């Protein structure tokens, strides 16, 4: 696992959560730029999966592979599901959904690090 990439994903997710939180507080729905930011985060997550596969294949895998891959697959699914939900829900609650999804992915990045090092 490449720690700078993990930190990048976490910071991007927290930034997106803050942005969506601001829109939720001001009673506004998600906008396309926020969904595009989520797509960028998703692309970085795909790179993270590829690096995780490479590290595991090289024998430098996580301490608990089942939990690690469970978290990693979950991170890949959370933002796209939230994006579909936010796109169809055109109220401020779409922003709330994006806040929860982004914060979840950021937290899962923290858990990925813990599982990788065996904490």
Sine and cosine of phi, psi and omega as CSV:
sin_phi,cos_phi,sin_psi,cos_psi,sin_omega,cos_omega
0.00,0.00,0.68,-0.73,0.00,-1.00
-0.99,-0.16,0.94,-0.34,-0.12,-0.99
-0.86,0.50,-0.67,0.74,0.02,-1.00
-0.86,0.50,-0.57,0.82,0.04,-1.00
-0.93,0.37,-0.65,0.76,0.05,-1.00
-0.88,0.47,-0.69,0.72,0.03,-1.00
-0.91,0.41,-0.61,0.79,0.03,-1.00
-0.88,0.48,-0.73,0.69,0.02,-1.00
-0.88,0.48,-0.71,0.71,0.01,-1.00
-0.87,0.49,-0.70,0.71,0.00,-1.00
-0.93,0.37,-0.65,0.76,0.06,-1.00
-0.88,0.47,-0.66,0.75,0.01,-1.00
-0.91,0.40,-0.67,0.74,0.03,-1.00
-0.91,0.42,-0.61,0.79,0.07,-1.00
-0.90,0.44,-0.70,0.72,0.03,-1.00
-0.91,0.43,-0.63,0.77,0.03,-1.00
-0.89,0.45,-0.66,0.75,0.03,-1.00
-0.91,0.42,-0.68,0.73,0.01,-1.00
-0.89,0.46,-0.74,0.68,0.01,-1.00
-0.92,0.40,-0.58,0.82,0.05,-1.00
-0.89,0.45,-0.65,0.76,0.04,-1.00
-0.89,0.46,-0.68,0.73,0.02,-1.00
-0.92,0.40,-0.57,0.82,0.03,-1.00
-0.93,0.37,-0.67,0.75,0.01,-1.00
-0.91,0.42,-0.52,0.86,0.01,-1.00
-1.00,-0.06,0.23,0.97,0.10,-1.00
0.88,0.48,0.72,0.69,0.01,-1.00
-0.83,-0.56,0.54,-0.84,0.03,-1.00
-0.98,0.18,0.13,-0.99,0.07,-1.00
-0.90,0.43,0.58,-0.82,0.06,-1.00
-0.93,-0.37,0.25,-0.97,-0.07,-1.00
-0.86,0.51,-0.61,0.79,0.00,-1.00
-0.87,0.49,-0.55,0.83,0.05,-1.00
-0.93,0.36,-0.65,0.76,0.04,-1.00
-0.92,0.40,-0.59,0.81,0.06,-1.00
-0.92,0.39,-0.59,0.81,0.09,-1.00
-0.89,0.45,-0.65,0.76,0.09,-1.00
-0.88,0.47,-0.59,0.81,0.04,-1.00
-0.92,0.40,-0.61,0.79,0.07,-1.00
-0.90,0.44,-0.69,0.72,0.04,-1.00
-0.87,0.49,-0.66,0.75,0.01,-1.00
-0.89,0.45,-0.63,0.78,0.05,-1.00
-0.89,0.45,-0.64,0.76,0.04,-1.00
-0.92,0.40,-0.58,0.81,0.05,-1.00
-0.91,0.42,-0.59,0.81,0.06,-1.00
-0.90,0.44,-0.65,0.76,0.08,-1.00
-0.88,0.47,-0.66,0.75,0.01,-1.00
-0.88,0.48,-0.65,0.76,0.04,-1.00
-0.90,0.45,-0.69,0.73,0.01,-1.00
-0.88,0.47,-0.67,0.74,0.03,-1.00
-0.92,0.39,-0.59,0.81,0.06,-1.00
-0.91,0.42,-0.65,0.76,0.07,-1.00
-0.89,0.45,-0.69,0.72,0.00,-1.00
-0.90,0.43,-0.68,0.73,0.00,-1.00
-0.91,0.41,-0.65,0.76,0.01,-1.00
-0.91,0.41,-0.67,0.75,0.02,-1.00
-0.90,0.43,-0.51,0.86,0.00,-1.00
-0.99,0.15,-0.05,1.00,0.02,-1.00
1.00,-0.03,0.07,1.00,0.01,-1.00
-0.96,-0.27,0.86,0.50,-0.10,-1.00
-1.00,0.01,0.01,-1.00,-0.01,-1.00
-0.96,0.29,0.29,-0.96,0.02,-1.00
-0.92,0.40,-0.60,0.80,0.03,-1.00
-0.81,-0.59,1.00,-0.02,-0.12,-0.99
-0.89,0.46,-0.59,0.81,-0.04,-1.00
-0.91,0.42,-0.73,0.68,0.02,-1.00
-0.91,0.42,-0.68,0.74,0.00,-1.00
-0.85,0.53,-0.78,0.63,-0.04,-1.00
-0.94,0.35,-0.50,0.87,0.10,-0.99
-0.89,0.46,-0.72,0.69,0.05,-1.00
-0.90,0.44,-0.67,0.74,-0.06,-1.00
-0.92,0.40,-0.66,0.75,0.04,-1.00
-0.92,0.40,-0.62,0.79,0.03,-1.00
-0.89,0.46,-0.66,0.75,0.01,-1.00
-0.89,0.46,-0.53,0.85,0.03,-1.00
-0.94,0.34,-0.43,0.90,-0.08,-1.00
-1.00,-0.05,-0.46,0.89,-0.15,-0.99
-0.90,0.44,-0.78,0.62,-0.07,-1.00
-0.92,0.40,-0.69,0.73,0.04,-1.00
-0.88,0.47,-0.64,0.77,0.04,-1.00
-0.90,0.43,-0.68,0.73,0.03,-1.00
-0.90,0.43,-0.60,0.80,0.00,-1.00
-0.91,0.42,-0.68,0.73,0.04,-1.00
-0.89,0.45,-0.70,0.71,0.01,-1.00
-0.88,0.47,-0.72,0.69,-0.03,-1.00
-0.91,0.41,-0.56,0.83,-0.01,-1.00
-0.94,0.34,-0.58,0.81,-0.01,-1.00
-0.99,0.12,-0.45,0.89,0.01,-1.00
-1.00,-0.10,0.97,-0.23,-0.10,-0.99
-0.99,-0.12,0.67,0.74,0.08,-1.00
-0.85,-0.53,-0.07,-1.00,0.02,-1.00
-0.90,0.45,-0.34,0.94,-0.01,-1.00
-0.92,0.39,-0.36,0.93,0.10,-0.99
-0.91,0.42,-0.58,0.81,0.06,-1.00
-0.93,0.37,-0.61,0.79,0.03,-1.00
-0.90,0.43,-0.67,0.74,0.04,-1.00
-0.86,0.51,-0.68,0.73,0.00,-1.00
-0.92,0.39,-0.58,0.82,0.08,-1.00
-0.88,0.48,-0.76,0.65,-0.04,-1.00
-0.90,0.45,-0.69,0.72,-0.02,-1.00
-0.91,0.42,-0.71,0.71,-0.01,-1.00
-0.91,0.42,-0.68,0.74,0.04,-1.00
-0.91,0.42,-0.59,0.81,0.04,-1.00
-0.90,0.44,-0.71,0.71,0.01,-1.00
-0.91,0.42,-0.63,0.78,0.05,-1.00
-0.89,0.46,-0.68,0.73,0.03,-1.00
-0.90,0.43,-0.64,0.77,0.02,-1.00
-0.90,0.43,-0.49,0.87,0.09,-1.00
-0.90,0.43,-0.66,0.75,0.06,-1.00
-0.88,0.48,-0.70,0.71,0.02,-1.00
-0.91,0.41,-0.60,0.80,0.05,-1.00
-0.86,0.51,-0.68,0.73,0.03,-1.00
-0.89,0.46,-0.71,0.70,0.02,-1.00
-0.88,0.48,-0.68,0.73,-0.01,-1.00
-0.93,0.36,-0.60,0.80,-0.02,-1.00
-0.88,0.48,-0.69,0.73,-0.05,-1.00
-1.00,0.02,-0.14,0.99,0.09,-1.00
1.00,0.03,0.51,0.86,0.05,-1.00
-1.00,0.09,0.00,0.00,0.00,0.00
